[in-house]
Amino acid sequence: MTVDAMNAGVPVPADAAGIVGAALRKYLEGGGNDITRNLGLRAGRGGRHRSPLAAERRDQRDELILALFKAAPGRKSEKAKVAVAALAGAAIVTDADMAQFRDRLTREFSGDLPTSDRQILRIVGRASDAQ
C-alpha cells in the first residue's frame, strides 16, 4: 500500500506514485480543491453508493440481511415480512441465529436498514443474481 510504503520510507510502486503525484500536483496548482476526488476515492455527483468503501459496506450489510432472511421461517414473502419486523423491533425473535443477525445489523448498520419486505426481497434477489 502506498501510505505504508511512504510511512516506512521505502520506495512507492511507480504506478501508485504516479497517481498520488498527479493528484497532489492538481491540488497544489488549484485545479482541484478536493484531494480525495483527485485521487479517485470519491464517487461522482450522486454516486455515493458507487464509492468502493460504500459498496463494500453495502455488501456486508446485504450478506447479513440475506442470512437473517434465510434464518426466518416460512416461504419467501413470509420470510421477508418476518425479517423486516425483526429489524424494526416489532417482532420477538426467539431463534438464536435470527437474533444474532438482527443484533449485528442494528449495531453496525442502524441508519441504513430496509424498512419494507419489498426492500428485503430486492436485496435477496440481488444476492441470488450475483451467485
C-alpha positions as CSV (number, residue, x, y, z in Angstrom):
1,M,0.0,0.0,0.0
2,T,1.2,3.5,-0.9
3,V,0.7,5.0,2.6
4,D,2.5,2.1,4.3
5,A,5.5,2.4,1.9
6,M,5.7,6.2,2.5
7,N,5.5,5.8,6.3
8,A,8.2,3.1,6.2
9,G,10.4,5.2,4.0
10,V,10.6,2.6,1.3
11,P,10.1,3.3,-2.4
12,V,6.5,3.6,-3.5
13,P,5.4,1.5,-6.5
14,A,5.7,3.5,-9.7
15,D,2.1,3.3,-10.7
16,A,0.9,4.4,-7.3
17,A,3.4,7.2,-7.1
18,G,2.2,8.5,-10.5
19,I,-1.4,8.6,-9.3
20,V,-0.6,10.3,-6.0
21,G,1.8,12.7,-7.7
22,A,-0.7,13.8,-10.3
23,A,-3.5,14.2,-7.7
24,L,-1.2,16.3,-5.4
25,R,0.0,18.4,-8.4
26,K,-3.6,19.1,-9.4
27,Y,-4.4,20.0,-5.8
28,L,-1.4,22.3,-5.3
29,E,-1.9,24.1,-8.6
30,G,-5.5,24.9,-7.7
31,G,-7.0,22.6,-10.3
32,G,-9.0,20.6,-7.8
33,N,-9.6,21.5,-4.2
34,D,-10.8,18.0,-3.3
35,I,-7.8,15.8,-2.9
36,T,-10.0,12.7,-2.4
37,R,-11.7,13.3,-5.8
38,N,-8.2,13.9,-7.4
39,L,-7.1,10.5,-6.1
40,G,-10.3,8.9,-7.4
41,L,-11.5,8.0,-4.0
42,R,-14.7,10.0,-4.1
43,A,-17.7,9.0,-6.1
44,G,-19.0,11.4,-8.7
45,R,-22.1,13.6,-8.1
46,G,-25.0,11.5,-7.0
47,G,-22.8,8.4,-6.8
48,R,-22.4,8.0,-3.1
49,H,-23.2,4.3,-3.3
50,R,-20.7,3.7,-6.0
51,S,-17.6,4.5,-4.0
52,P,-15.6,1.4,-3.2
53,L,-15.9,1.8,0.5
54,A,-19.7,2.3,0.4
55,A,-20.1,-0.7,-2.0
56,E,-18.1,-2.9,0.4
57,R,-20.2,-1.7,3.4
58,R,-23.5,-2.3,1.5
59,D,-22.3,-5.8,0.5
60,Q,-21.5,-6.6,4.2
61,R,-25.0,-5.4,5.2
62,D,-26.6,-7.3,2.4
63,E,-24.9,-10.6,3.5
64,L,-26.2,-10.2,7.0
65,I,-29.7,-9.4,5.7
66,L,-29.6,-12.5,3.5
67,A,-28.5,-14.6,6.5
68,L,-31.4,-13.1,8.5
69,F,-33.8,-13.8,5.7
70,K,-32.6,-17.4,5.4
71,A,-33.0,-18.0,9.1
72,A,-36.6,-16.7,9.1
73,P,-39.4,-19.3,8.9
74,G,-41.9,-19.6,6.1
75,R,-42.0,-19.0,2.4
76,K,-40.2,-16.2,0.6
77,S,-42.7,-13.5,1.2
78,E,-43.3,-14.6,4.8
79,K,-39.5,-14.6,5.4
80,A,-39.2,-11.0,4.1
81,K,-42.0,-9.9,6.4
82,V,-40.5,-11.6,9.4
83,A,-37.1,-10.2,8.6
84,V,-38.3,-6.6,8.3
85,A,-40.4,-6.9,11.5
86,A,-37.3,-8.2,13.3
87,L,-35.2,-5.3,12.1
88,A,-37.9,-2.8,13.2
89,G,-38.1,-4.4,16.6
90,A,-41.8,-5.2,16.0
91,A,-41.3,-9.0,16.3
92,I,-40.0,-11.0,19.2
93,V,-37.1,-13.1,17.9
94,T,-36.7,-16.4,19.5
95,D,-34.4,-18.1,17.0
96,A,-30.8,-17.6,18.2
97,D,-29.4,-17.2,14.7
98,M,-32.0,-14.6,13.8
99,A,-31.3,-12.7,17.0
100,Q,-27.6,-12.7,16.3
101,F,-28.0,-11.3,12.7
102,R,-30.6,-8.7,13.8
103,D,-28.4,-7.5,16.7
104,R,-25.3,-7.2,14.4
105,L,-27.3,-5.4,11.7
106,T,-28.8,-2.9,14.1
107,R,-25.5,-2.3,15.8
108,E,-23.4,-1.9,12.6
109,F,-25.9,-0.5,10.1
110,S,-28.7,1.1,12.2
111,G,-29.3,4.0,9.9
112,D,-29.2,2.0,6.7
113,L,-31.6,-0.9,7.1
114,P,-34.5,-1.9,4.9
115,T,-37.9,-0.8,6.2
116,S,-40.2,-2.9,3.9
117,D,-40.5,-6.5,2.8
118,R,-40.0,-5.4,-0.8
119,Q,-36.6,-3.9,0.0
120,I,-35.6,-7.2,1.7
121,L,-36.8,-9.2,-1.4
122,R,-34.8,-6.8,-3.7
123,I,-31.6,-7.4,-1.6
124,V,-32.2,-11.2,-1.6
125,G,-32.8,-11.1,-5.4
126,R,-29.6,-9.1,-6.0
127,A,-27.7,-11.7,-3.9
128,S,-29.1,-14.6,-5.8
129,D,-28.4,-12.9,-9.1
130,A,-24.8,-12.5,-8.1
131,Q,-24.4,-16.2,-7.4
